[in-house]
Amino acid sequence: MNWDEKVASNIKAVPFSGIRKFFDLASSMKDVISLGVGEPDYSAPDKVIDACMESLKRKETSYTSNWGLLPLRQEIAKLFHNRYHVDYDPVDEIMVTVGVSEAIGVVMTTLLNPGDEVLIPDPAYLAYPACVSIARGKPVLVPTRAEDEFKLTVEELEKKVTPQTKAILIGYPNNPTGTVMDRGSLEKIADFAQKHDLVVISDEIYCDLTYEGTHTCFASLPGMKERTLTMNGFSKSYAMTGLRIGYICGPREIMEQIYKVHQYEILCASVTSQYGAIAALKYCDDDVKAMYDEYAARREMVYEGLKKIGLSVFKPKGAFYIFPDISITGMDDEEFADRLLKEEKVGVVPGSCFGPQGKNHIRISYAASRENLAEALKRIGHFVDKYRKN
């Protein structure tokens, strides 16, 4: 059997995750400090774990509604109402998913016909273009630039929009750059979406990790709720990565169709994790604040450390990533990441994994302990000094 002939051409064209490649390599080596994966170095809050355990003791191990537990959807609706003044009906405008990862995939499957185009900022989370391609759509990368802190502009969007464009997929605060878009900049993108009658898919998984200014929920902008699908989850700010809980909010007309795909492909998210998510929203604000404060301190530490090393870098305003330029070494980002891992045992991700505009940058996650970050900065400094070009 020649399995290569049996695989769909669009799947073969999708590259494997560059993040996982370097993570897997790092995990096979001893004494590596891994700053490659966006994995909080915290466990889920105690009240989340207790809620999961109590649900199992009650033998709550059955399927839930395909939409997810109603009490969880009610808590999500309450959050959007209280924080953003956006109202979603928990019955049929909020659906619980297996993390934001499933949310991206199920949205693309629902929306895209073969050849439909989706505008995506470059650089951005590498799953975005992959999920578009898997759904037989066409990812169209829109350049952003380091000198503008990788902020997305309408001017660049206008250069890429065509009659085949159906949606724009954004994620702010941004992975990998830490970029945050202020409300005024997002309003310009909202006007662009209305002008071209586009769906806006907004991944807001890092919303609670906004260090400068306040997070703007895209659906809260004038006229945007009716054309926006908001995705969020519990992995980052609640340190619940392995519990795999996310959600989608949107108008019921499209949510009914997304629900159909989710119903057949997934059925429902883990009931145990859903009970944990209810506890997270009800009882864990203090835990979120404590993690936020620690990430903010680490941001300062890593930013100042990279500047002292001599790398060109802007200060990220959100998430827990920083995206320095490593051109002074004369290496490209792939070579830099490979040699840094082998020679200094520090794992980072090449910036080009996130799009062509990430070339000559690396992504560093500061969701690691201060002790590990301090040691990693020493090793990176030694590596850069060894290869710095005058």
N, C-alpha and C positions, 0 to 999 in steps of 0.2 A: 504494500500500500504506500503510495506516494502522498503523504498528508499535505505536503506543500501545495499540491495541485488542488486540494480540497478546501483550503482556507480562502475566505472571501478576500478579494484584492484590496478592498478598503481597510481591512484589518491588518493585512500584511504591510500596508503602507504606514501604519501607525508605529512610531518608535517605542521601545520600552522606556520606562521612566528612568531618567538620568539620576533622579534623587535616590531611587531604590538601588541603582547600580552602585553608587558610591557608599550607600549605607550598608549594602551586603558585603562589599569589599572591606569596609572598616570593621564590620562585626566579626570578620574572620581573622583579624589581627589583634595582637595583645597590646594593651596600654594605649589604645587610641582614644583621643578625645573627639567625640563625634558632635559636630555642630551642623550636621547636614539635614536632619529630619526635623520638621516642625512638631516636635513632641515635647509637651511640658514636662519638666522634671518633678512635677507634683503628682500625687495620686488624687483621685476624685475626692471631694469633701466627705467627711465622715457621715453627714446626714444623707448624702446620696448613697453611699455604700450601705448604710443601715436600711434605707428604704428598699434597696434591691434585695437585701437579705430577708427583710420582713415579708416582701411579696413572695419570695420563694417558700418561706415558712408557711405562708397561707396557701401554698400550692397553686399560686397564680402562674400557671405555665401554659395556658391555652392561647389560641389566637386572639388578637384584639380585632376590633373593626379595622377594615383596610385603611381607613382614615387615621387610625391611631386612637388611643384612649381619649375619650371626651374630656375628662378632667385636665389632661395635659394640653389639649387644644384650647381649652378655656383659659388656662394660665398663659399660654402664648398670646391669645387674643387680649388678655388683660395687660400684658407687657407692652404690646404695640399701642394700645389705647393710652396707657399712662405715660409712656416714654415719648411716643411720636405723634400722638393724637390721630392715629390711623386705626380705623375700625374694620376688623375682619370677623365674619361670622364663623365661629368655631366649628359649626356643623359641616359646612361645605366650602369654606374658603381657606382652610388650614389643613395640611396633610403632613403626618409624621413620616419621615423617611429614614433609611439606614445611612445616616450622616448626610452631609452636603454632597458627598461623592455620588450617592444614588440620586439625589435631587438633580444634579447637573445632567446625569445620563438620562433620567426619565423625562426631563423637560425637553432635551434635544430630540429624543425619540418621538415625543408628542408633536413637536413643532415642525420638524424639518422634513421636507421632501428632498429627493436627490438633487443636489446642486444648489439648494438654498444656501445663502451666505450669512455668516454670523461675524460681525465686527468684534475683534478682541484686542485690547491694548497689548503692546509688545514692549517690555516683557510682562508676562503674567503667569499665573499658576499653570503648570504644564498640562494638567488634565483638561483645561478648557478646550484647546484645539483638538486634543485627542478625542474627547467626547463628541464634538461636532463631526469629526471624520467618521467615527464609529456609527453615527446616525446617518451617514451618507450625505452630510452637509459639507460645506466648504468653509473652513476657517479663514478669515481674512485678517491678517495681523496689521494693526494700526500703530505706527512707530511713536514711541515716547522717548524722551531724551534725558540723559543724566543732568545736563545743565539746567533743565526745567524741573528737576527732581522727579522725572518720569511721570509728570502729570499729563493726562489725556486732554487733547484740545479738539475743538470742533473743526478747526482748520484741517487737521490731519484726518479726521473722520470724513469730512467732505471729499477728500481725495480718494477715499476707498469705497464709498457707497455706490451701489449700482442698482438697477431694477431688480436684481436677484437678491438683494439684501433683505433679510427678514427680521433680524434681531441684532442687538448689541449686548454683549456679555461683559460685565464689569465686576470688579471685586475690590472694594476699598473699605478699610485699609488694605493695601496691596501686598500680596505675596508674589514676588520675592523682595520688593524694593522698600516696603514700609511706607510707601506714599499714601498720603491722605488727601482727598479732594474736598475743598471747602464748599459750602452750600452754593455760593455764586457760580463756581465752576461747574457744579453738577446741574444747576439750572440751565446753563448753556447746552449741556448734553441733553437735558429734557426737551428743550426747544428743538434741537436737532432730531430727536426721536419723533416728536410730533410732526415736524415738517416732512419727514420721510415715512411716516406711519410704521414705525418699528416697534417691536416688542423689546422691552428692556428686562434683562435677566441680571439681577443684582445679588451677588454673593457677599453677604455681610457677616461672615463667620468671625471676623476679627473686630467687630464693632465695639466690644467692651475694652479693647486694647488700643484706644485712641488717646495719645498723650498730650497732644496740642490741639486746642479747639474742641469741638464736640462733633460726634458722629451724626451725619445726616442720612436718615433712612430715605432711599430714593423714592419710595412710594409716597412719602410725605410731601413731595414737591407738587406744586399745583398741576392738576391734570394727569399725574403719573400713576396713581393707584390703579386706574382702569387699564393701563398697558404694561404694568410692571409685575414681574414674578420675583418675589423676595425669598432668598434662601439663607438659612442660618442654622445653627446647631450648638452643640454642647461640648465639642471636642477641645476647643482652645481655652476659652475663658473659664470653663468649669473643669478642665483637665480630665475630660471623659472620653479620650480618643478611642480607646478600645471598646467602649460601650456602644459606639456607632449609632448616635441619635442626632437627627437633623430634622428640618421641616421646610415646607414651601408654603408661602402665603400668596394668594392671588385672587382675581375675580372668579366667581363660581363658574362662569361659562367655560373658561379654559381649565380650571381645576378639575371639573368633571371629566375632561378628557385625559388629563395627567393621571387622575385617579384610576382610569381604566387601564393604563399601561402599568402603573404600580400594582394594581390588583392582580394582574396576570404574571408579572415578572417577579414580584417580591412578596405579595400578599399583605404582610405587615412587618413593622420593625419589632425587635425583641420586646416582649412585654416587661421583662425584668428591667431592661434599660429605660423603658418608658416611665416606670414608677420612680426610677432614680432621677429622671429628668423633671418630674413633678416636684420632687424634693429640692432639686437644684433651683428651680424658679421660685419656690415658696420660702426657702430657708437659708439660702447660701450666698446672699449678697455680701456678707462680711468676708467669706472665703474668696470671692471674686475680687474684692477690693484689696485684700492682702496680696494676692497673686499679682494684681495690677501694679501695686506699689513696688513689688520686688522686680518685676519686668522693667519698670521705669528706671529703677536704679541700675539694672544691668545694661540698659540702653546707654545711659551716660557713661558707664564704665567701658563698654566696648567701643563706642564712638570715640571717646578720648584716647583709648588705647590704639586704635587704628590710625588716628591722626598723628600720634607720636611716632608710629612706625613709618609714617610718610605716605600712606595710601590716600588717594583722593576719594572722599566719601562725603555724602550729605547725611545729615542727621535724620533718621527715620522718625516719622510722626505717629506711626501706628504699627500694629502687629508685633511680632518679635523677631524680625529679620533686619539685617543691614547688608548693603550691597556695594562694597568697595570696588574701585577700579584697580586692577593689578598690573596695568600696562608698564609700570616702572621696572618690572622684572624682565621685560622682553619676552615673556611667555604668553601664550594665549591661555584662556581660562581653563580649558581641558587639561593642558599640560601642567598648569599651576596646581590645580586640584589633585591631579594624579601624583605629582612629585611631592607636594606638601604632605599627602597621606603617607607616602612611602618613606620619606626622609625625616619628617617631623611627627608623624602619627597624629595629625589633625585632619578630621574629615569635614570638608565643605563641599558645596555643589557648584559646578561651573555655571556661570550666568547664562551661557548660550542654551542651556537646557530649557530656559524660560522664553526663548525667542531670540532672533538675530540681534535685537537691540541690547541684549544682555551680554554680548560679546565683550571679552576682556574684563568682565566683572565676576565676582564670586558671591554666592549667597551664604551668609553666616547666620545661623539661628542662635539667638542669645537666650533661648529657653533651656539653659543649662545652668548649673550651679556657679556661683561667683568664683569658687575655687577652681573649677574646670576652665572657666572663661579666662581667669588670670593666667593660668598655665598655658592655655591655647594662645593667648596674645604673646607670651614670651616666645613660644615656638614659631609663631607666624613672623614675629619680629626678626628672629634669627634667620629664618628662611629668606625673608625679603632682603635683609642686609647682605646675605650671601650672593644673591643674584641681581641686586639692584644695578640698573644701568645708569651710568653717569651722563 
